[in-house]
Amino acid sequence: MAARAYWQGQIRLALVSIPVEIYSATKSGASIAFRQIHEPSGKPIRYEKVVPGIGPVDKDEILKGFEYEKGSYVLLEPDEIEAVKLESKKTLELTQFVDMHEIDVLYYEKPYYVVPADDLAEEAYVVLREALKRTKKVGLGQLAMRGREYVVSLKPCGRGMVIETLRYADEVNRAANYFRDIGDVKPDPELLELAEALIEKKAAPFKANEFHDRYVDALKNLVEKKRKAKGRKIIEDKGEERPSGSNVIDLMAALKKSIEKPAARAPAKKKAPAKAPVRKAATRKRA
């Protein structure tokens, strides 16, 4: 089944309009879904929409309402909300271009693939993509999707382009509120050098498929054990806990130990292949 476009419209740059379609670039990862169960009966718990003093109500009787004062609501029909005129519902107008590094990582929210809607749009699409690459700029604009208007960035991505929704300024907590108690301490040069060496030792190209959700794996394992145990309670061994802040060993010693190469183990690996033929030869002679 072909993917469904999340949004259809046009990107507008001055007098140029490019018909495009937007598709979600991400999907939900593996997860374990739990249901709430009534233990005595073993049956799942259901939730019903109820009105105080009336009881359960039909879904068709429910409207969206805005509480303008305590207990008083303005009710809105779905078609009234849909009819709200907003140009960004169908048009993403690029109003500003900035360097990529100017947008703090905290503002990025969710990525979407942008593709030309048809063959006629492809030429203008490619021109915009290449212009963004050459200038190393990110386009900014506003886009209305699913009942909300977002600030979005547009940037090249391989043969195509990606839109990323951005958070508004009032949605991001100020870092100063959390970091103000960190003192102006200058790190010890030797400690800093050791830390840099450790980072270099562990440096490698990013490969997303090398990471997976170990918590999901552990839960699947627990579910399987519980199923085989026929309800018997299972408590996994917590293993060795890491030392708390008050018990942390000397930082210098820890860094030095982290970057040391295990010299004692190397010879053992080299000797193992040499011994194997000798044992086999002796076996043949005895035979």
N, C-alpha and C positions, 0 to 999 in steps of 0.2 A: 504494500500500500504506500503510495507516494506521500511525502510529508506535506502537511497543510501549512499554508502561509500564515504566519502570525499577524502580519499587517501587509496591506497592499496600498500603494500610493505612488508618490513621486518625490524625488530629491530635486530641489530647486536651487540653482546657483545663479543669481542675477536673472538673466532672461532665459537660461537653459534649464529645461525640465527633463528629468530622467525617470521614466516609469520603472519601479522596482518592486520586489517582493522581499519580505523579511521572514526568516526562519530561525527558530531557537537554535543556538549553537551548543547548548548543553542539555543534559538529561539527568534524571535522578539516578543515583548510583544504587548498587545492591543494598538492600536493607531488610531487616526483619520486622514484619508487621505483627503486632500483638493486638488481640481483642480483649476487652474486659469481660470476665466470665463470672457468673453467679456460682460460687464454689459449691453450695449445697446441692444444686441441681445440675451443674455442669453446663448450663445454657448461656449463650452470649447475651450481654446486656444491650438493649436497644435504646435509642434516644428519640423522643418525640418532641415536636414543637407544640408548646402549650401556651394558653393564655390564662393568667390567674383568674380563677372564678368561672372559667368556661371549659378549660380542658384542652385536649388535642384539637388542632385545627388543620384544615386542608392547605396544601402548599399554594393552591391558586388564590387563596384568600389573603396572602401575605404581600405587602407592599413595602417599599423602602420609605423610611420616615426620618426627618431631621428634627431633633429636639431643640426648639428655639427657646424654650423655657421649661422649667421643671414640670413634667407631665403633659406638656403640650407639643404636638408634632405637626410638621408639614408633611403630607403624604405625596409621594411622586410616583407616577405611573412609569413603567419601563420605557414606553415610547417617548415620554416627555424628557427623560434623561438622555435617550438616544438622539433626540432632536436638538440638543444643545449645540449651537454652531461654534465650531472651533476649527480654524484653518489647518491646524496641525494634525487633524484627524486623517487627512488625505495628503498632506504636503509636509515634507521635512525641508524647511528652508535653512540653508547653511548661512548663518549670520556672522560667524566669526571663525578665525583660524588661529590656533596656538601651537607652540612647540609641545611635543609629547610629554616632556618632563615637567611641564607647568601644571599638569593635573595630578594632584596628590592621589596616591593609590587608594586612600580611604573613600574617595568619591565614586570609584567604579563599582557597578552593581552587577549587571548581567549582560552577556554578549549575545548578539544575533547576527547571523549571516545575511548579507545583502546581495541579491542577485538581480540582474536586469530582467524585466518582465517579459521582454520579447527581443527578437533579433534587431529590430530597429533601434532599441535602446542601448544595444551593446557598445556601439562606437563611442557615444558620449560617456558611458559608464567607464570604459577603459581609459579615456582621456582624463577623467576626474581621478581615477585610481593612480595613474602614472604621475599626475601633477602633485598629488599628495605625497607620493614616494620621493619625488625630486626635491620638493620643498621641505620634506620631513615635518609636515604640519598635520594637525588633527582638526577636522571640521566640527563645529559645534552648532547645535540647533535644538528645537523642541518638537516633540512628537507625542501625539495622543494615542494611547493604546489601552484597551480594556478598562475604560472608565477612569483614566488618569493621564495627565500630561507629564512627560519626562523631559529632562535635559539629556541630550544624547551626544556622543562623540562618534565621528565617522573616521575610520582609518583603514589603510590598505592591509590586506591579509592574503599573501600569496597571489593567486590569480584573481582574487575577488576583494571584497571589502567587508568590514565588520562594523556594526553599530553597537555601542555599549551604553546602556542606560547609566546615568550618573545620579547620585544623591544630591538633593538640594543642601545648601549650606546649613539650614536649621536642622537637618537630619544627622549631622555629623557632630559628635561630642568633641569639644576642644581638648586637644592633647595636653595643654598646659594644666588642665584640672587634675590630670593623673600623674604628670611627670614633674610637677613643681617641687616635690620633696626630694628629688634626686639631686644630690650636691654636685658642685663644680669640682669634682675630683679628677686629677690628672693621673692616668694609669702609669704604673711602673713600666719603663721602657723594655726591660727584660721580659716581664709578663706579657706585654703587648706583642713582642717579637715571637714568643712561644705560641701565643694564641693565633697569630698570623700563620705560623708554620703549620699548626694543626688544621687551620682552614684550608691551606694549600694542599695538605696531605689528603683531605677528604673532598677536594674539588673534583667535579665530574660534570659532563653534559647532563642537562635535565631530560629525563625520560619518564613521562607520566605513567607508562604502563608498568614501571617497576614498583609502583606503590599500589597498595590495595587496603581496603578497610579491614584491619585485623580484628576490630571489635565485632563486626558482623560475622567473621569466621568463627570467633570464639562463641558467639551466641548460637550459631548453627550447631556447633559441636555440643554445647550445653543442651540444646533442644533434643538432639539425637540421644545423648546419654540419658536424659530424663525419660524419653520415650521407652528406651530399653529397660530402665530401672522401674518402669510401671508405677510412677508417681513418687518413688522414694526421693527424699530431699537430697540434693547434691550441692555441696559447697566446694567450689574450686579452690585449690591451694593458692594463696595470695603470693607466695614466693618471697624472695628477699626484698625488703623495702629499701629504697634509697635513703641515705642519711638526710636528716632535716638540716636547715640552715645552721643550727648551732653545732652540728656534728660534722660539718664538711671538713675534709682533710685539707692540709696546707695547699693553697692554690698553686704555688710554684711547683710543688712536688707532683700535683695532679696533672698539670700541663706537661711537665717533662715526661711523666710516665705515659701520657696519651700519645706523644709523638715518637716514643721509643719503638724501634723495630724489634720484634721477637727473635733475637739472634739465636737463641738456644734451640728453636724448633726447626730452623732451616736445615742443619746437617742431617737430622733424623729423616727428613723427606728424601734427601739425596741418597742415603745409604740403603733405604728400603728396596729399590729396584735391583741393586747389586747383589743383595743377599738371596733374592728369589731364585735366580738361575742355579746358585750353588746347591740350594735345597733340592731342586728338581733333579739335578745331576746325580746327587747322592741317592735319591730315590730310585733312579734308573739302575745305578750300579748294584744296589741291594736286590732289585728285582732280577 
